[in-house]
Amino acid sequence: MTLTPHASTSAGASEIAPDVWCLGPRGRTQTNVYFVGTGSSWCLVDAGWANDGPSITQAAEAVFGAGAPPAAILLTHFHPDHAGSARTLARIWDCPVYLHPDELPLAQGDFATIAKSAGPLDHWVVLPLMRAMGRRRRELLLAASSLRDVSRPLGPETGMMGLPGWECIPTPGHTPGHVAFFRSSDRVLITGDALVTLKLNSLTGLVLQRHGLSGPPRYTTWSWSAARVSITTLARLRPNVLACGHGTHLAGPTTADAVRAFAGRSGFPTPAR
């Protein structure tokens, strides 16, 4: 069976590369989710906020038709703006959710791992509130968003579930198990929050939604030094299409050089051409 997408733009999802559709940017943080087709099936990459499920399913049906659930949901990382609807969608579509093994404890609600991999905002606000509510209430809260019953490890033994021709690129920093997805045949790169095109690290940039290459938001990033290394890793792939977690995508012959120049400004040696 071969899926036949209905149109280049369907229910808000736009085709940004062959067989790759983007729903977004949406909301104040210009969040994106991606639908990636492979001829006979498709996968969802990232799952938006908790209330984004209906718009995601509507866009998926508009692109791939009703009764064509994805082979899997792939998450770049487990943050509420990327995994918010994953649990609901996995149950609707009866499909697994794949994450890097280092991300699984977060997705399964392990509080010790959450505390260990916390970013500055978590240390300042989230963790104190979670500790103050007491263990019982905290466990109930974590269970409500846990992917324990649907999550699976993404690794060499599973390959790129449902996405032949794509590879998983470890890009730790924003979270310990953050990953990007890369199709080498035409150098399409889905980056999650490892590299974005919205100025998330500037208050005016975020408020005014200013565009420009940026690393992940420092206030929710576990290790900034690891994040900078990951930016260089992505630049070495020389993407033709940069499909990020926040902001508009970049495409065209200048994309690779723009990413390479940004990686050099981020404090590491400029990646070789």
Secondary structure, 3 states (H helix, E strand, C coil): CCCCCCCCEECCEEEEECCEEEEEEECCCCEEEEEEECCCCEEEECCCCHHHHHHHHHHHHHHHCCCCCCCEEECCCCCHHHHCCHHHHHHHHCCCEEECCCCHHHHCCCHHHHHHCCCHHHHHHHHHHHHHCCHHHHHHHHHHHCCCCCEEECCCCCCCCCCCCEEEEECCCCCCCCEEEEECCCCEEEEECCCEEECCCCHHHHHCCCEEEECCCHHHCCCHHHHHHHHHHHHCCCCCEEEECECCCEECCCHHHHHHHHHHHCCCCCCCC
